[in-house]
């Protein structure tokens, strides 16, 4: 036969542990300003890079990254046959994303209607050029030691002469 004391003892300890354990589920509220501050880009964070650029100081590393990206785009576009019948000297801006795995994607192209109307397929050519950029080392948010997406603008000057 089970004694009354034993049942009481077991029933007493079970709720006691439940009330003690509930403290583990208390969450503290973090102010939105603190979250925004912690997630904003800081000088300590690491932008996307390439292994060839890793041993350089921060500014040289960024220039090296930019050179590799630019050279890749130029190389791809140089291999394309682009027929332009008007003279063009304009700058377009590309908004590019480097994801957490270091892959590039085109977010947007800011180009005048003149450029879009006179260079057939310019958006597709640029999009393909961006997708052909070699995989990079992703950006790192240092305070949380996590890979993060990085977005940047890349201006490109388009110059063409009227074909005769």
N, C-alpha and C positions, 0 to 999 in steps of 0.2 A: 504494500500500500504506500502511496506517495504521501509524504507528510505535508501539512499545510504550510509549515515553515519553508520547505523547499520550493513550493509553488510560489509563495510570496516573494522569496529571495530572487527567483528567476524573473518574475514579473516586474520586480523593482529594478533590476539591473538592465533589462531590455529598454524600457523607456529612458533610463538615465543615459545609456549609450546613444540613443537616438537624439536626445537633446544636446548632448555634448557634440556629437557628430554633425549636427546641423550647422554649427559654427563654421565648418569647412566650406559651406555653400554660400556664405555671405560674400557679396561682391562689393568692391569699392567703386565708386564712380570717378572716372577720370574726366576732368574738364575738357571740353571740345578744343579750347585753345592749346592745351598741352598736347593733345593728339595731333593737331595741325602742326605745331612746332616740331614735334618729334618726327613727323613724316615729311616735312619740307626738306628740300635738297640743301645740304650744308657743304662747306668747303672740305670736310673730312670724308665725304662720300666719294665713291669711286665710279667714274663714268665708264661706259663700255670701252673696251680696249682690245688689243691683239697681243698675242704672246711676244711678237717682235718688238712691241713698244713697252713692255713691262719694266725693263730696267731703267727707263728714262724718268726724269723728274716729272711732276704732275703736268706742267705746261707743255713740255716736250712730248709727253705721252699723248696728250690730247691732240697736238699737232700731227703726230704720227698716225693716230687713229683717223683723223680727218683726211690725211693724205691717202691712206689705204682705201677709204670709202670713195673719195673723189676719183682716184685712179681706176678703181673698179667700174665706176659709172662711166667714166670717159672711155675706157676700153670697150665696154659693152656698146655704147652709143656709136663709137667709131666703126664698129663692125656692121652697123645697120645702114641700109641704103635709104636715105631720107631725101625726098624730092621737094625742094623749096623754090618757088618761082618769084619770090620777092626778097628785098633786102630786109633783114631783121637784125636789130641790136637791142635786145631786151633782157631783163633779168626775170627769172621765175624763182619762186621759193617752194621748196619741197618740205613737207613735214613728215619726218621719218620716225618710226618706232623701232627700238631694239628691245625684244622681249626678254623674259627671264632666262631664256636658253641661248640668247645671243643671235637670234634670227631677226632679219630686217623686214619691215613692211612699210609700205607707203600709206600714210594717213590722208594726205591731201596735197594738191598741187595748186599753187596760186600763180596763175598765168593769165595774161590778158587774152581777150577774145581774139585779138589780132594774131597772137601766137597760135592759139588753138585752131583758128580757121585756116592758117597758112602752113601749118606743119601737120600734115595728115598723120594721125595715129600717135601724136606726141605723148599723150597720156599713157597709152599702152607701152610705148617704147621705154618711157621712164619707169613705169611700174615693173617691167621685166628687168630693167637695169638694177633696180633696188633689190628685187628678189635674188639677183645673181651676186650680190655682195657677199663675200665669204663670211661665214659665221664668226661672230666676235665673242670675246669674253663678256658676259653681261655686266651691267652696272650693279654696284653693291651699296646698299644702304647700311653704312657702317655701324650705326648705333643699335641695329637689330640683327646685324650680320646675315642679311637676306639678299638674294638676287632680286632685282626690281626691274620693271620696264623703264626705259628711258626714251624720252621724246626730244628730238632736236630739229631745228630748221637748217636747211642747206640751200643757200642761194646758188643759182646756176645762171651764168650769162650765156645767152644764145646769140650767136653772131652768124649771119649768113649773107652771102652776096647773091644778087639776082643772077640767075643762070641765063646765058645768052642763047 
